[in-house]
Amino acid sequence: MTNRIITRAQQVISEYHTNDPRIIADTLGIVRVKMPLGNMRGFIRGHNGRFGMVINDALTLPQELLTTAHELGHYFLHDGQ
């Protein structure tokens, strides 16, 4: 499982020419919104082929990047492509 995740992450970085998860999400048309989420860091949801991501607005920038990358992992490994 870990090798599949690493391989897919490397493919995404190569395909989108960046490792910034915010740029990748924006390029994919995934709407990103920041809002209070309490103890939850973020989530991604899809409906009819469109996706939105909600990120906790209390996160630091490094936490936001990690959470966005994590949610993109769900998109690329399970939900979207």
C-alpha positions in Angstrom: 0.0 0.0 0.0 2.7 2.5 0.9 4.6 2.0 -2.4 1.3 2.6 -4.3 0.8 5.9 -2.4 4.4 7.1 -3.0 4.2 6.1 -6.6 0.9 8.0 -7.1 2.2 11.1 -5.3 5.3 11.1 -7.5 3.1 10.8 -10.6 0.9 13.7 -9.5 3.9 15.9 -8.8 5.3 15.1 -12.2 2.0 15.6 -14.0 1.2 19.0 -12.4 4.8 20.2 -12.3 4.5 21.2 -8.6 4.4 19.8 -5.2 2.1 22.5 -3.8 -1.2 20.8 -3.0 -3.1 24.1 -3.2 -2.0 24.6 -6.8 -2.9 21.0 -7.7 -6.3 21.4 -6.1 -6.9 24.7 -7.9 -5.8 23.2 -11.2 -8.2 20.3 -10.8 -11.1 22.7 -10.1 -11.5 21.6 -6.5 -13.1 24.4 -4.6 -11.2 25.0 -1.4 -12.8 26.8 1.5 -11.5 27.6 5.0 -13.8 27.6 7.9 -13.9 26.7 11.6 -13.9 22.9 12.0 -13.1 22.4 15.7 -10.8 19.4 16.1 -11.2 18.3 12.4 -8.4 19.4 10.1 -10.3 19.1 6.8 -12.3 16.9 4.4 -13.1 16.5 0.7 -16.4 15.7 -0.8 -17.6 15.0 -4.3 -21.0 15.2 -6.0 -21.8 14.7 -9.6 -18.1 14.8 -10.6 -17.3 18.0 -8.8 -15.3 18.2 -5.6 -14.9 20.6 -2.7 -12.4 20.7 0.1 -13.0 22.3 3.5 -9.9 23.1 5.5 -9.9 24.3 9.2 -9.2 28.0 9.3 -7.2 27.6 12.5 -4.4 25.6 10.9 -0.9 27.0 10.4 0.4 27.1 6.9 2.4 23.9 7.3 -0.7 22.2 8.7 -2.9 23.6 5.9 -0.4 22.2 3.3 -0.3 18.8 4.9 -4.1 18.6 5.3 -4.6 19.7 1.7 -2.1 17.1 0.5 -3.8 14.5 2.6 -7.3 15.3 1.2 -5.9 15.2 -2.3 -4.6 11.7 -1.5 -8.2 10.7 -0.9 -9.1 12.3 -4.3 -6.4 10.5 -6.3 -6.5 7.2 -4.5 -10.2 6.7 -3.9 -12.6 9.4 -5.1 -11.6 11.3 -8.2 -9.0 9.9 -10.5 
